[in-house]
Amino acid sequence: MRGISLKGQIRDVYKQMGKAIADYGMLADGDKIFIGVSGGVDSLVLSNLFQMRQTRIPIKFDIIACFIDTNFIKIKKRELAGYVKPYNVE
């Protein structure tokens, strides 16, 4: 998150996500977050938000991404894998 300027709706969602995590105790040390990634905007944004949160909160958790192959959307699977790899997502 350092060096990233969040604006507009992404900033609002990021803040609401942090509030929900704190208010409802949604994460604990050692948790594993399993995210189904289809290549669509919604799953990539969710993955990205969790990756940003990982660097900003004192809770240590792992993110595991699972590719969901839908037959109705053409996805470049190697590019998708390359999207999550720099963040050390399994």
C-alpha positions as CSV (number, residue, x, y, z in Angstrom):
1,M,0.0,0.0,0.0
2,R,2.9,2.3,0.5
3,G,3.2,4.7,-2.4
4,I,-0.3,3.8,-3.7
5,S,-2.8,6.6,-3.7
6,L,-6.3,5.3,-3.3
7,K,-9.1,7.4,-4.8
8,G,-12.8,7.3,-5.2
9,Q,-14.7,4.0,-4.8
10,I,-11.6,1.9,-4.3
11,R,-10.7,4.1,-1.3
12,D,-14.2,3.8,0.1
13,V,-14.3,0.0,-0.3
14,Y,-10.8,-0.3,1.2
15,K,-11.8,1.7,4.3
16,Q,-15.1,-0.2,4.7
17,M,-13.2,-3.5,4.4
18,G,-10.8,-2.4,7.2
19,K,-13.8,-1.3,9.4
20,A,-15.5,-4.7,8.8
21,I,-12.4,-6.6,9.7
22,A,-12.0,-4.7,12.9
23,D,-15.6,-4.5,13.9
24,Y,-16.5,-8.2,13.4
25,G,-13.1,-9.8,14.1
26,M,-13.0,-11.3,10.7
27,L,-9.3,-12.1,10.7
28,A,-7.0,-13.6,13.2
29,D,-3.3,-14.5,13.1
30,G,-2.6,-17.6,11.0
31,D,-5.9,-17.4,9.0
32,K,-5.9,-18.4,5.3
33,I,-8.1,-16.4,2.9
34,F,-9.2,-18.4,-0.1
35,I,-10.2,-16.2,-3.0
36,G,-11.7,-17.6,-6.2
37,V,-10.1,-15.7,-9.1
38,S,-11.9,-15.8,-12.4
39,G,-10.1,-13.0,-14.2
40,G,-13.0,-10.7,-13.8
41,V,-12.7,-7.3,-12.3
42,D,-14.5,-8.2,-9.0
43,S,-12.3,-11.1,-8.1
44,L,-9.1,-9.3,-9.0
45,V,-10.1,-6.2,-7.0
46,L,-11.0,-8.4,-4.0
47,S,-7.6,-10.1,-4.3
48,N,-5.8,-6.8,-4.6
49,L,-7.6,-5.3,-1.6
50,F,-6.6,-8.3,0.6
51,Q,-3.0,-8.0,-0.6
52,M,-3.0,-4.3,0.3
53,R,-4.5,-5.0,3.7
54,Q,-1.9,-7.7,4.3
55,T,0.8,-5.0,4.4
56,R,-1.1,-2.5,6.6
57,I,-2.6,-4.5,9.5
58,P,-0.8,-6.3,12.3
59,I,-2.6,-9.5,11.7
60,K,-0.6,-12.1,9.8
61,F,-2.7,-14.1,7.3
62,D,-2.1,-15.9,4.0
63,I,-4.0,-15.5,0.7
64,I,-4.6,-18.4,-1.5
65,A,-6.0,-17.7,-5.0
66,C,-7.9,-20.4,-6.9
67,F,-8.5,-19.9,-10.6
68,I,-12.1,-20.6,-11.6
69,D,-12.2,-21.6,-15.2
70,T,-15.5,-20.4,-16.7
71,N,-16.2,-21.6,-20.2
72,F,-17.9,-18.4,-21.2
73,I,-15.0,-16.0,-20.5
74,K,-11.7,-16.3,-22.4
75,I,-8.9,-15.8,-19.9
76,K,-5.2,-15.8,-20.4
77,K,-4.3,-18.1,-17.5
78,R,-0.6,-17.3,-17.5
79,E,-1.2,-13.5,-17.3
80,L,-3.7,-14.1,-14.5
81,A,-1.1,-16.2,-12.6
82,G,1.4,-13.4,-13.2
83,Y,-1.0,-10.9,-11.7
84,V,-1.0,-12.6,-8.2
85,K,2.6,-13.9,-8.2
86,P,4.4,-10.7,-7.2
87,Y,2.3,-10.6,-4.1
88,N,3.4,-14.0,-2.9
89,V,-0.1,-15.4,-3.3
90,E,-0.2,-19.1,-3.4
